Amino acid sequence: MNEPFNFSVEPRILVSKDLTELSNRAADHIASLITVDPFHFVLTGGSTPKALYKILSEKKLDWKNMQFFWGDERCVPSDHPDSNFGMALETLLNKISVDEDHVHRMKGEMEPPAAAFEYEKQLRNIFGGDAIPSFDLVLLGMGEDGHTASLFPGTPALKVQDRLVVDNYVEKLQATRLTMTFRLLNQAKRILFLVSGASKAFALQQVLEGEFDPLLYPSQGIRPVHGELLFFVDQEAASMLKRRP
Ligand code: 6PG
């Protein structure tokens, strides 16, 4: 029986007509949030956020308070075409005035286990104390298989309870990725999914309305402990939802 999956908080689902409207609405929402100093902002990779990053780069925002992080990274150098850092540099960071020491990339060029430990150490140093860091905003995409960040179905990272950042071998990609864990992501004050396109419709319906099985649909594992969960989606991605938002 497909019980609707009960998120720890009820996600807010905002449906836009297309990726352009989705990106503009998400940019406006993000701009409204950037009031705290410092603002700890986790970026996502993939293609969906590119339009959003470009729109953000054109807004007159107080970027000096912003601290940038990445939810996941490919195990490649920062100048590699697959680098999530490289994509954000091109679409956003190179277009705004932000201090270099406010940009905290995962070092994809390092040996993956060492890179994961190094990033976790960076986070602990930046946030201080023993508490798990709580980001002001985490952006996430979602794959056609329901993965998010580099938390892919059936991969070891899904079961990690005692780490903030891990290296994660993804069989289907025949590649290792670096990723924040559910333990870290779910401490965020706000988590914002960006989901666009008909190819995501089935996975989105399963994630939002299907049985709870985060090993199969990792996006279901994103359940902010205290924070807000928003899905910015377009009509194509939302086309299979039974409960119209
Ligand atoms: C990555 C992302 C990944 C991405 C999804 C969706 O490193 O690629 O972190 O989780 O958000 O795969 O990608 P698209 O936006 O390209 O569909």
Boltz pocket constraint, residues with backbone or C-beta under 6 A from the ligand:
constraints:
  - pocket:
      binder: B
      contacts: [[A, 44], [A, 45], [A, 46], [A, 47], [A, 48], [A, 49], [A, 72], [A, 73], [A, 74], [A, 84], [A, 140], [A, 141], [A, 142], [A, 143], [A, 147], [A, 148], [A, 149], [A, 150], [A, 194], [A, 196]]
      max_distance: 6.0
